[in-house]
Amino acid sequence: AQTSGEIISRSGTIFDSAQNKELAMSDAENRLRTGGGLFGKKPGISLGTNKGNNAVSSIGMPINPYLWKGSLETIGFMPLSSADPFGGIIITDWYSDGQTINERCKINIFIKGLELKTSNLKVNTFCQSFENNRWIDLPTDASQSAQLENAILNKAKRIKLAKN
């Protein structure tokens, strides 16, 4: 059994137990009940499902973990500029393959929600070409973004099936 002091110290409460032990214990119990954190979600340990929720994510992630992992694996060849699992945002740096050195592309991926479904994934691609010593934005190609979304969704489904 844990002492109330141990519970308070491990809870992450901002209240000082030396000054107001009752308030600190109340906050610690609330954090324990709600799972703590910014989102008040029950924290998960594994990827999968449980009886109370349709999807459980790793360490309280508010997004679908299969979409997250599928996204990272699909664009794994590109350098990342930013990746925020709690915001569900992945931003690559500019990337150019060895064959088209005068063109480069950048990808932004947005994941929202816990379910593994198309509406929880949005991909934006941006490409530029190098002309007259400067980078010029190319028109956005919606089909390129859709192809990447499909690749991510298929990868996420394969990851989920392999996990189950």
ChimeraX attribute file (.defattr): number of C-alpha atoms within 10 A of each C-alpha:
attribute: neighborCount
match mode: 1-to-1
recipient: residues
	/A:1	5
	/A:2	7
	/A:3	8
	/A:4	15
	/A:5	14
	/A:6	10
	/A:7	17
	/A:8	23
	/A:9	17
	/A:10	10
	/A:11	20
	/A:12	14
	/A:13	20
	/A:14	11
	/A:15	18
	/A:16	14
	/A:17	16
	/A:18	9
	/A:19	9
	/A:20	10
	/A:21	15
	/A:22	14
	/A:23	14
	/A:24	24
	/A:25	21
	/A:26	14
	/A:27	19
	/A:28	22
	/A:29	18
	/A:30	15
	/A:31	19
	/A:32	16
	/A:33	12
	/A:34	13
	/A:35	17
	/A:36	20
	/A:37	14
	/A:38	8
	/A:39	13
	/A:40	15
	/A:41	18
	/A:42	19
	/A:43	18
	/A:44	17
	/A:45	11
	/A:46	11
	/A:47	17
	/A:48	18
	/A:49	13
	/A:50	10
	/A:51	7
	/A:52	7
	/A:53	10
	/A:54	11
	/A:55	18
	/A:56	26
	/A:57	22
	/A:58	16
	/A:59	15
	/A:60	20
	/A:61	21
	/A:62	21
	/A:63	25
	/A:64	27
	/A:65	28
	/A:66	24
	/A:67	31
	/A:68	25
	/A:69	16
	/A:70	22
	/A:71	24
	/A:72	18
	/A:73	13
	/A:74	17
	/A:75	16
	/A:76	11
	/A:77	10
	/A:78	18
	/A:79	13
	/A:80	17
	/A:81	13
	/A:82	12
	/A:83	16
	/A:84	11
	/A:85	18
	/A:86	15
	/A:87	13
	/A:88	21
	/A:89	17
	/A:90	21
	/A:91	19
	/A:92	19
	/A:93	15
	/A:94	17
	/A:95	17
	/A:96	16
	/A:97	12
	/A:98	7
	/A:99	7
	/A:100	9
	/A:101	11
	/A:102	13
	/A:103	19
	/A:104	19
	/A:105	18
	/A:106	19
	/A:107	21
	/A:108	18
	/A:109	22
	/A:110	19
	/A:111	25
	/A:112	20
	/A:113	17
	/A:114	19
	/A:115	17
	/A:116	21
	/A:117	14
	/A:118	13
	/A:119	10
	/A:120	16
	/A:121	21
	/A:122	16
	/A:123	21
	/A:124	18
	/A:125	18
	/A:126	17
	/A:127	19
	/A:128	19
	/A:129	16
	/A:130	13
	/A:131	10
	/A:132	7
	/A:133	6
	/A:134	9
	/A:135	14
	/A:136	13
	/A:137	14
	/A:138	13
	/A:139	9
	/A:140	13
	/A:141	12
	/A:142	12
	/A:143	10
	/A:144	14
	/A:145	19
	/A:146	15
	/A:147	12
	/A:148	21
	/A:149	21
	/A:150	15
	/A:151	16
	/A:152	26
	/A:153	22
	/A:154	15
	/A:155	20
	/A:156	24
	/A:157	17
	/A:158	13
	/A:159	16
	/A:160	18
	/A:161	9
	/A:162	8
	/A:163	10
	/A:164	8
